[in-house]
C-alpha cells in the first residue's frame, strides 16, 4: 500500500507568505504541515537567524552579509514587504523553536556552508535544540557539517542534502538521503525513505508517493496536501 510522505513546509508556507517569517510558519502549521523547514545562519554577535541567503539583499529592504551584521542591525530591516506581506522582523531560531514547541510539528534545520563561523553554527544549533523540547532533524549540503552535528547530538536524525549527484551510499553519520526532486526523476530505482526537495508540481508529488519518499519539502503545503487527497484513497491519507 502506498504511504503518503510527511509534508514539510519549505521555509514555511513560502508560496503564500514571505519565506522565513513568523507569518509563513504560522500559516504552514494552520494548513496542516507535518513539519517545517528553516535555514540558519549566525550573526556577527552570535545569534542564529532564519535566513537562506548569505546576504539579506533579496529578502529584506536592506543589504549586507548576515555574518557581518548584528541582530540589532538586522532588526532594522523589513523582511516581509518584498513578498507582498506585512512588514516583518528577521526571525530568530529561538523564536521559531518557541512556535514549533507549542505546535508539535517536526522541525527540519538546515545549516548553510561555507560560512565564516564554520562549526560554530552546528554547535549553536545543537545547544539550542538541547534547550527546547522539539522533534528536530538537522540537515546540510555539507558532509562535514552533518558529521560535526552528529557528534554533538547523536540522537537527533540527520539528512545529507545533495543536488548534483546521488551518492552510492550514505556516510554513517547521515540517517537520511536528501535528493533534489530532479535527482529523483533521474534515478528510477531510488527514493524510498528519503527527504526530497523542493516538490510543488502534481507529477512530482505523485512520483514521491510512488517512490516511497519519507519527507516531502514543499513551498505550498495546502496545495500539496490537496494533490495527495485527490490521488490517494481515504485509508492511505
VENZI-V299614 format. One line per field, one symbol per residue. burial: 1 if it has 9 or more other ideal C-beta (glycine too) atoms within 8 Angstrom, else 0. A space follows every 50 residues. Layout:
BEGIN
burial = ???
END
This chain:
BEGIN
burial = 00011111111111001111111111111011101111111110001111 10101110110101011011100100111111101001011110111111 10001111111110100001111111011001010111110110111111 01100101111100010000100101111110110010011001111111 0001111110111111111111111011000100010
END
